[in-house]
Amino acid sequence: MLHIKSAKHISNYKIWVSFDDGTAGEVNLEKSLIGPIFQPLKNINIFSKVSVDPELETIVWPNGADLAPEFVKELHNKQQANLQ
């Protein structure tokens, strides 16, 4: 099972994440903020408050929104592939 070890807001809708499998990198979440729970995150001030839930090891926001590590990792892999 994959877990997120750390997450940090970089700019706009980009975060830097590190996973417990040793990989890390930038992920742009702008196109992933779909649905009512993610609507408040379109405000950069709220989005920038991303953190890692210490128990579940997922990325979370103060409004209760969260993203599974597997989803974030898949998005990271796709975005990295598009850069090559």
Residue pairs with C-beta under 8 A, 6 or more apart in sequence:
2 19
2 20
2 21
2 69
2 70
2 73
3 19
3 20
3 57
3 58
3 69
4 17
4 18
4 19
4 20
4 52
4 57
4 58
4 59
4 69
4 72
5 18
5 19
5 20
5 52
5 57
6 16
6 17
6 18
6 52
7 15
7 16
7 17
7 18
7 50
7 51
7 52
7 59
8 15
8 16
8 17
8 50
9 15
9 47
9 48
9 49
9 50
10 16
10 26
12 28
12 30
12 44
13 28
13 29
13 30
13 33
13 44
13 47
14 26
14 27
14 28
14 29
15 26
15 27
15 29
15 50
15 59
16 24
16 25
16 26
16 27
17 24
17 25
17 27
17 59
17 72
17 76
18 24
19 69
19 73
20 57
23 73
23 76
25 76
25 80
26 76
26 79
27 72
27 75
27 76
27 79
28 79
29 47
29 67
29 75
32 38
32 67
32 71
32 75
33 39
33 41
33 42
33 47
37 63
37 64
37 65
38 65
40 46
40 61
40 63
40 65
41 47
41 61
41 63
41 65
46 61
46 62
46 63
47 61
49 61
49 62
50 59
50 60
50 61
51 59
51 60
51 61
52 58
52 59
52 60
53 59
53 60
53 66
56 66
57 69
58 66
58 67
58 68
58 69
59 66
59 67
59 69
59 72
60 66
